[in-house]
Amino acid sequence: MRRPAPPLFLAIFGLVLVTLLVSQLVAAGLLVLVRPPGPQALSLPAVAQEVSGAPVKLRQVELARAPTRAQTPNEARLAADVAARLGLSADAVHLSLARMQRDRYIMVDLGTAAAPDVQPMLVGDFTLAVRGTDGRWRAYSLRGEGVFDTVEKRYVLLFLLGALVMLPVAWWVARVLAKPFGQIATTARRVGQDPATPVAIVAAPLEARLASEALAVMAKRLAAHLAERTAMVGALAHDFRTPLTRLAFRVEALPAEVAGPMMGDVRELDEMVSATLAYVRGVSLVGEKQRIELASLVETVAEEVGGPIAFGRCDPVLVDGDPVALKRLFANLLRNAVTYGERASVTIQKRDSMAVVEIADRGPGLPRADLVRVFEPFFRAEPSRNRNRGGMGLGMPIAAAVARAHGGSVTLRNLEPRGLRARVRLPLAAAGPAMPRPAAAGDARRPALSS
């Protein structure tokens, strides 16, 4: 038995703890591996010797202009001492202790107990600017005391190294935690397209598993509700047939001038009942799916529908579907295009993981608000697409229901300057052994539109 995943709260809490632990280990490693050196100190004679010769402990930088910051009394006194040792005037040396030392220095006894020699010493970060005989200013500072000198660079390097080590782990943990929610979102989209879609319970942390279980229960209830409603509509439509038949017999016994209009109404009611039963079959009876070559199936349907239908680009694409239901889908779309749009043109293309079938006509199109409403049962657009031309308002709902049952969709869009395009998107067949397809589809020939 598979061990259940821990709650999401514990998983996130554990990730935070691991992150804190790694950061503390990195900090401890920095303290152990990169110990900061003790402060450097130079006496004034040593500073003068470095400036007058080849600097070893000091770093020399050429300055573009003379220092402008006013010296404090301590800085001025120490600068004058260095200038005297270099044989320069006091205004040729400028000392700055403001950055790190805050105008402080130390006094160190460099002599012996018998002959003490207490001298001021410069410690840590300081800047000494000296004007040379050529009039140029040069700045001197201790090596290794800059903001990003050796020790600091090591700290930054080890910190970045620790972050690089932790980044893949954090990425992997985040992906593991987010994966079940992505699966739930994908399943929810499929349930929105087809409530009968089976919902698998994801093996995930407690919260995600509970959400998956709730989604599965919701999908079952929704599918049961839709099936019950569809069955009820089908039963009512079927039961209407009996009184309609009796009414038709009674109307026939009436005088012709009265029976004619009444019989027209009876026939219209019978057509509505037949359309309702066809709609129920279209949305509920999607049979066993087979491997189908889509172009052949659409061409076969075009031959059965008849009329001016032209085929453009037709990529060879395979889909898994119920051939009877798919024929009903494309028959409705092609019949609408020929009936209301003068002629139809068909293209079949493969885009990413979907097969896209586009059926365009040259009719007047639809008002923008009706591009979505035509998928509502019994909705008829006015004035061109109406009952006088045979429409009952169920062709597009049946097409949309069949597409959803196959994990796809049907959308409509007006064309410029005129015309309407229906786009059907169906998932491509999954990789694997080919399923048998209808024999009629393989014998179809592509019809051409005569000019």
C-alpha positions as CSV (number, residue, x, y, z in Angstrom):
1,M,0.0,0.0,0.0
2,R,1.3,3.4,-1.0
3,R,2.3,5.6,1.9
4,P,0.1,8.8,1.9
5,A,1.9,12.1,1.3
6,P,2.2,14.5,4.2
7,P,0.0,17.5,4.5
8,L,0.9,20.5,2.4
9,F,1.4,22.6,5.5
10,L,4.1,20.2,6.8
11,A,5.8,20.0,3.4
12,I,6.0,23.8,3.2
13,F,7.1,24.1,6.8
14,G,9.8,21.4,6.1
15,L,11.0,23.4,3.1
16,V,11.4,26.5,5.2
17,L,13.3,24.6,7.9
18,V,15.6,23.1,5.3
19,T,16.2,26.5,3.8
20,L,17.0,28.0,7.2
21,L,19.3,25.0,8.0
22,V,21.2,25.4,4.8
23,S,21.6,29.2,5.3
24,Q,22.9,28.6,8.8
25,L,25.3,26.0,7.5
26,V,26.5,28.4,4.9
27,A,27.0,31.1,7.5
28,A,28.9,28.7,9.8
29,G,31.0,27.6,6.8
30,L,31.9,31.2,6.1
31,L,33.0,31.7,9.7
32,V,35.1,28.5,9.7
33,L,36.6,28.7,6.2
34,V,37.1,32.4,5.8
35,R,38.3,33.9,9.1
36,P,38.7,37.7,8.9
37,P,42.3,38.8,9.4
38,G,43.3,41.1,12.2
39,P,43.4,44.8,11.7
40,Q,46.4,46.2,9.9
41,A,48.4,49.0,11.4
42,L,51.1,51.3,10.0
43,S,53.2,53.8,11.9
44,L,53.7,57.2,10.4
45,P,57.4,56.5,9.5
46,A,56.2,53.2,7.8
47,V,53.6,55.2,5.9
48,A,56.2,57.7,4.7
49,Q,58.6,55.0,3.7
50,E,55.8,53.3,1.6
51,V,54.9,56.5,-0.1
52,S,58.5,57.5,-0.9
53,G,59.5,54.1,-2.2
54,A,57.7,51.3,-4.0
55,P,54.5,50.7,-2.0
56,V,54.1,47.1,-0.7
57,K,51.4,47.4,2.0
58,L,49.7,50.4,0.4
59,R,47.7,50.6,-2.8
60,Q,48.4,53.6,-5.0
61,V,45.7,55.3,-7.1
62,E,46.1,58.3,-9.4
63,L,43.6,61.1,-8.5
64,A,42.0,63.4,-11.1
65,R,41.9,66.4,-8.7
66,A,43.0,67.4,-5.2
67,P,40.9,66.3,-2.2
68,T,38.3,68.8,-1.2
69,R,37.1,67.6,2.2
70,A,38.3,69.6,5.1
71,Q,40.6,67.7,7.5
72,T,39.8,67.4,11.2
73,P,42.5,68.6,13.7
74,N,43.7,65.0,14.2
75,E,43.9,64.3,10.5
76,A,45.7,67.6,9.9
77,R,48.3,66.9,12.7
78,L,49.0,63.4,11.4
79,A,49.2,64.6,7.8
80,A,51.7,67.3,8.7
81,D,53.8,64.7,10.4
82,V,53.9,62.5,7.3
83,A,54.5,65.6,5.1
84,A,57.6,66.5,7.2
85,R,58.9,63.0,6.9
86,L,58.5,63.2,3.1
87,G,60.0,66.7,2.9
88,L,56.8,68.2,1.6
89,S,54.7,71.2,2.7
90,A,51.7,70.5,4.9
91,D,49.2,71.4,2.2
92,A,50.8,68.6,-0.1
93,V,49.4,65.8,2.2
94,H,45.8,65.1,2.9
95,L,44.7,62.4,5.4
96,S,41.2,61.0,5.7
97,L,40.1,58.8,8.6
98,A,36.4,59.5,8.1
99,R,35.2,56.4,6.3
100,M,36.0,53.5,8.8
101,Q,38.1,54.9,11.6
102,R,35.8,57.9,12.4
103,D,38.8,60.2,13.0
104,R,40.5,57.8,15.4
105,Y,44.0,56.4,15.6
106,I,46.0,54.6,18.2
107,M,49.2,55.3,20.0
108,V,51.7,52.4,20.2
109,D,55.0,52.1,22.0
110,L,57.5,50.9,19.4
111,G,60.5,51.3,21.7
112,T,61.7,49.3,24.8
113,A,61.1,49.6,28.5
114,A,64.3,51.5,28.8
115,A,63.7,53.8,25.8
116,P,60.0,54.1,25.1
117,D,59.0,55.4,21.7
118,V,55.3,56.1,21.6
119,Q,54.1,56.9,18.1
120,P,50.7,57.3,16.4
121,M,49.6,54.5,14.1
122,L,47.0,54.4,11.4
123,V,44.8,51.3,11.7
124,G,42.5,49.8,9.2
125,D,40.9,51.8,6.4
126,F,42.4,55.2,5.8
127,T,43.3,57.3,2.7
128,L,46.4,59.4,2.4
129,A,46.6,61.8,-0.6
130,V,50.0,63.2,-1.6
131,R,50.8,65.8,-4.2
132,G,54.0,64.9,-6.0
133,T,56.6,67.1,-7.5
134,D,54.8,66.9,-10.8
135,G,51.7,68.4,-9.3
136,R,49.6,65.3,-9.5
137,W,47.8,63.9,-6.5
138,R,48.1,60.2,-5.6
139,A,46.0,58.4,-3.0
140,Y,47.4,55.6,-0.8
141,S,45.3,53.1,1.2
142,L,46.0,49.7,2.9
143,R,45.7,46.7,0.7
144,G,42.8,44.3,1.7
145,E,40.8,47.0,3.5
146,G,38.4,47.9,0.7
147,V,34.7,47.0,0.7
148,F,35.2,44.2,-1.8
149,D,38.7,43.1,-1.1
150,T,39.9,39.6,-0.6
151,V,37.9,38.6,2.5
152,E,34.7,40.2,1.4
153,K,35.0,38.6,-2.1
154,R,35.3,35.2,-0.4
155,Y,32.2,35.8,1.6
156,V,30.3,36.8,-1.5
157,L,31.6,33.8,-3.5
158,L,30.7,31.3,-0.8
159,F,27.3,32.9,-0.3
160,L,26.6,32.6,-4.1
161,L,27.9,29.0,-4.0
162,G,25.5,28.1,-1.2
163,A,22.6,29.7,-3.1
164,L,23.5,27.8,-6.2
165,V,23.5,24.5,-4.2
166,M,20.2,25.3,-2.7
167,L,18.5,26.6,-5.8
168,P,18.0,23.1,-7.5
169,V,16.7,21.6,-4.3
170,A,14.2,24.5,-3.8
171,W,13.2,24.2,-7.5
172,W,12.6,20.5,-7.3
173,V,10.6,20.8,-4.0
174,A,8.5,23.6,-5.5
175,R,7.8,21.6,-8.6
176,V,6.8,18.6,-6.5
177,L,4.4,20.7,-4.4
178,A,2.9,22.5,-7.4
179,K,2.5,19.4,-9.6
180,P,-0.7,18.1,-8.0
181,F,-2.4,21.4,-8.3
182,G,-1.5,21.6,-12.0
183,Q,-3.0,18.1,-12.4
184,I,-6.2,19.2,-10.6
185,A,-6.5,22.3,-12.8
186,T,-6.1,20.2,-16.0
187,T,-8.7,17.8,-14.7
188,A,-11.0,20.6,-13.8
189,R,-10.8,22.0,-17.4
190,R,-11.6,18.6,-18.8
191,V,-14.6,18.2,-16.5
192,G,-15.7,21.6,-17.6
193,Q,-15.7,20.4,-21.2
194,D,-17.1,16.9,-20.4
195,P,-18.5,16.1,-17.0
196,A,-18.3,12.4,-17.8
197,T,-14.4,12.7,-17.8
198,P,-13.0,10.2,-15.2
199,V,-11.3,12.0,-12.3
200,A,-8.3,10.2,-10.8
201,I,-7.4,11.0,-7.2
202,V,-3.9,12.5,-7.3
203,A,-1.2,11.1,-4.9
204,A,-0.4,14.4,-3.3
205,P,-0.3,16.2,0.1
206,L,-3.5,16.0,2.1
207,E,-4.9,19.3,1.0
208,A,-4.4,18.6,-2.7
209,R,-5.8,15.1,-2.3
210,L,-8.9,16.4,-0.6
211,A,-9.3,18.9,-3.4
212,S,-9.0,16.1,-6.0
213,E,-11.5,14.0,-4.1
214,A,-14.0,16.9,-4.0
215,L,-13.5,17.5,-7.7
216,A,-14.2,13.8,-8.4
217,V,-17.4,13.9,-6.4
218,M,-18.5,17.1,-8.1
219,A,-17.8,15.6,-11.5
220,K,-19.9,12.5,-10.7
221,R,-22.8,14.6,-9.4
222,L,-22.6,16.9,-12.4
223,A,-22.5,14.1,-14.9
224,A,-25.4,12.4,-13.1
225,H,-27.4,15.6,-13.1
226,L,-26.8,16.2,-16.8
227,A,-27.7,12.6,-17.6
228,E,-30.9,12.8,-15.6
229,R,-31.9,16.1,-17.2
230,T,-31.1,14.8,-20.7
231,A,-33.0,11.5,-20.1
232,M,-36.0,13.5,-18.8
233,V,-36.0,15.7,-21.9
234,G,-35.7,12.7,-24.2
235,A,-38.5,10.9,-22.3
236,L,-40.8,13.9,-22.6
237,A,-40.0,14.3,-26.3
238,H,-40.7,10.6,-26.9
239,D,-44.0,10.7,-25.0
240,F,-45.1,13.7,-27.0
241,R,-45.1,11.5,-30.1
242,T,-48.2,9.6,-29.0
243,P,-50.6,12.5,-28.5
244,L,-49.2,14.2,-31.7
245,T,-50.0,11.1,-33.7
246,R,-53.6,11.0,-32.3
247,L,-53.9,14.7,-33.0
248,A,-52.8,14.2,-36.6
249,F,-55.4,11.5,-37.2
250,R,-58.2,13.8,-35.8
251,V,-57.0,16.8,-37.9
252,E,-57.2,14.7,-41.0
253,A,-61.0,14.2,-40.4
254,L,-61.6,17.9,-40.4
255,P,-62.5,19.9,-43.5
256,A,-59.5,20.8,-45.7
257,E,-59.7,24.5,-45.1
258,V,-59.3,23.9,-41.4
259,A,-57.1,20.8,-41.5
260,G,-54.4,22.4,-43.7
261,P,-53.1,25.1,-41.2
262,M,-53.6,22.7,-38.2
263,M,-51.6,20.0,-39.9
264,G,-48.8,22.4,-40.6
265,D,-48.7,23.1,-36.8
266,V,-48.7,19.4,-36.1
267,R,-45.8,18.8,-38.5
268,E,-43.9,21.6,-36.9
269,L,-44.4,20.1,-33.4
270,D,-43.3,16.7,-34.8
271,E,-40.2,18.3,-36.2
272,M,-39.4,19.9,-32.9
273,V,-39.9,16.5,-31.1
274,S,-37.6,14.8,-33.7
275,A,-35.0,17.6,-33.3
276,T,-35.1,17.3,-29.5
277,L,-34.6,13.5,-29.7
278,A,-31.7,14.1,-32.1
279,Y,-30.2,16.6,-29.6
280,V,-30.5,14.1,-26.7
281,R,-28.8,11.4,-28.8
282,G,-26.1,13.9,-29.8
283,V,-25.2,14.9,-26.3
284,S,-25.6,11.6,-24.5
285,L,-24.8,8.8,-27.0
286,V,-21.1,9.1,-27.8
287,G,-20.1,5.5,-28.5
288,E,-16.8,3.6,-28.3
289,K,-13.9,5.7,-29.7
290,Q,-11.8,4.5,-32.6
291,R,-8.7,5.7,-34.3
292,I,-9.9,7.9,-37.2
293,E,-8.2,9.7,-40.0
294,L,-10.0,13.0,-39.7
295,A,-9.7,14.2,-43.3
296,S,-11.2,11.1,-44.7
297,L,-14.1,11.3,-42.3
298,V,-14.8,14.9,-43.1
299,E,-14.6,14.2,-46.9
300,T,-17.1,11.4,-46.5
301,V,-19.5,13.7,-44.6
302,A,-19.1,16.4,-47.3
303,E,-20.2,13.9,-50.0
304,E,-23.2,12.9,-47.9
305,V,-24.2,16.6,-47.3
306,G,-23.7,17.6,-50.9
307,G,-23.6,21.1,-52.2
308,P,-20.7,23.4,-53.1
309,I,-17.9,22.3,-50.7
310,A,-14.2,22.9,-51.4
311,F,-11.2,21.5,-49.6
312,G,-8.0,23.4,-49.1
313,R,-5.0,22.3,-47.0
314,C,-5.8,19.0,-45.4
315,D,-3.0,17.6,-43.1
316,P,-3.2,13.8,-42.4
317,V,-4.2,13.8,-38.7
318,L,-5.4,11.0,-36.5
319,V,-7.9,11.4,-33.7
320,D,-9.6,9.0,-31.2
321,G,-13.3,9.4,-31.4
322,D,-16.8,8.0,-32.1
323,P,-17.1,8.1,-35.9
324,V,-20.9,8.4,-35.8
325,A,-20.9,11.3,-33.3
326,L,-18.1,13.1,-35.3
327,K,-20.0,12.6,-38.5
328,R,-23.0,14.2,-36.9
329,L,-20.8,17.1,-35.7
330,F,-19.3,17.9,-39.1
331,A,-22.6,17.2,-40.9
332,N,-24.3,20.0,-38.9
333,L,-21.5,22.5,-39.5
334,L,-21.3,21.7,-43.3
335,R,-25.0,21.7,-43.7
336,N,-25.2,25.1,-42.0
337,A,-22.4,26.5,-44.2
338,V,-24.0,25.3,-47.4
339,T,-27.6,26.3,-46.4
340,Y,-26.8,29.8,-45.0
341,G,-23.5,30.7,-46.5
342,E,-23.8,29.8,-50.2
343,R,-20.7,27.6,-50.3
344,A,-18.2,26.1,-47.8
345,S,-14.5,25.7,-47.8
346,V,-12.7,23.3,-45.4
347,T,-9.1,23.1,-44.1
348,I,-7.7,20.6,-41.7
349,Q,-4.4,21.3,-39.9
350,K,-2.3,20.0,-37.1
351,R,-1.5,22.6,-34.5
352,D,0.5,21.6,-31.4
353,S,-1.4,18.7,-29.9
354,M,-4.7,19.5,-31.6
355,A,-6.4,18.8,-34.9
356,V,-8.0,22.0,-36.2
357,V,-10.8,21.8,-38.8
358,E,-12.1,25.2,-40.2
359,I,-15.3,25.4,-42.2
360,A,-15.8,28.8,-43.7
361,D,-18.8,30.1,-45.7
362,R,-19.7,33.3,-47.6
363,G,-22.9,34.1,-45.9
364,P,-23.9,37.2,-44.0
365,G,-22.4,36.0,-40.7
366,L,-23.9,36.5,-37.3
367,P,-24.3,39.4,-34.9
368,R,-21.5,39.4,-32.4
369,A,-23.8,38.6,-29.5
370,D,-25.1,35.5,-31.4
371,L,-21.7,33.9,-31.9
372,V,-22.0,32.3,-28.5
373,R,-25.8,32.1,-28.1
374,V,-26.1,29.8,-31.1
375,F,-24.7,27.1,-28.9
376,E,-27.8,27.3,-26.7
377,P,-30.4,24.7,-27.4
378,F,-33.4,26.0,-29.6
379,F,-31.8,29.4,-30.1
380,R,-32.3,30.6,-33.7
381,A,-30.5,33.6,-35.1
382,E,-32.6,36.1,-37.0
383,P,-33.4,36.9,-39.8
384,S,-31.3,34.8,-42.1
385,R,-30.9,31.6,-40.0
386,N,-34.4,30.8,-39.0
387,R,-37.0,28.1,-39.0
388,N,-38.3,28.9,-42.5
389,R,-35.0,27.5,-43.8
390,G,-35.2,24.3,-41.8
391,G,-33.3,25.2,-38.6
392,M,-34.6,24.2,-35.2
393,G,-31.8,25.7,-33.2
394,L,-30.2,22.3,-32.2
395,G,-27.5,21.8,-34.8
396,M,-24.8,23.9,-33.2
397,P,-25.6,22.7,-29.6
398,I,-25.2,19.1,-30.8
399,A,-21.9,20.0,-32.6
400,A,-20.6,21.6,-29.4
401,A,-21.7,18.7,-27.2
402,V,-20.0,16.2,-29.4
403,A,-16.8,18.2,-29.5
404,R,-16.8,18.6,-25.7
405,A,-17.3,14.8,-25.3
406,H,-14.1,14.3,-27.3
407,G,-12.1,16.8,-25.3
408,G,-12.4,19.5,-27.9
409,S,-14.4,22.7,-28.7
410,V,-16.3,24.5,-31.4
411,T,-16.0,28.3,-31.9
412,L,-17.5,30.7,-34.4
413,R,-16.0,33.9,-35.9
414,N,-17.2,36.4,-38.5
415,L,-15.0,36.9,-41.5
416,E,-14.3,40.1,-43.4
417,P,-15.9,41.4,-45.6
418,R,-18.5,38.7,-45.1
419,G,-18.8,35.1,-44.1
420,L,-18.6,32.9,-41.0
421,R,-15.9,30.5,-39.9
422,A,-16.5,27.5,-37.6
423,R,-13.4,26.1,-36.0
424,V,-13.4,22.7,-34.5
425,R,-10.5,21.6,-32.2
426,L,-10.0,18.0,-31.3
427,P,-7.1,16.3,-29.5
428,L,-4.7,14.3,-31.6
429,A,-4.7,10.6,-31.1
430,A,-2.4,9.4,-28.4
431,A,0.8,7.6,-29.4
432,G,0.2,3.8,-29.6
433,P,-1.2,1.1,-31.9
434,A,-3.7,2.4,-34.5
435,M,-7.4,1.7,-33.8
436,P,-9.7,0.5,-36.6
437,R,-11.5,3.2,-38.3
438,P,-14.7,3.2,-40.3
439,A,-14.3,1.5,-43.7
440,A,-16.3,4.2,-45.4
441,A,-13.9,6.9,-44.4
442,G,-11.0,5.3,-46.3
443,D,-13.0,5.1,-49.6
444,A,-13.9,8.8,-49.7
445,R,-12.7,11.0,-52.4
446,R,-12.1,14.7,-51.8
447,P,-14.9,16.7,-53.5
448,A,-13.9,19.7,-55.5
449,L,-15.8,23.0,-55.8
450,S,-16.8,23.7,-59.3
451,S,-16.4,27.3,-60.4
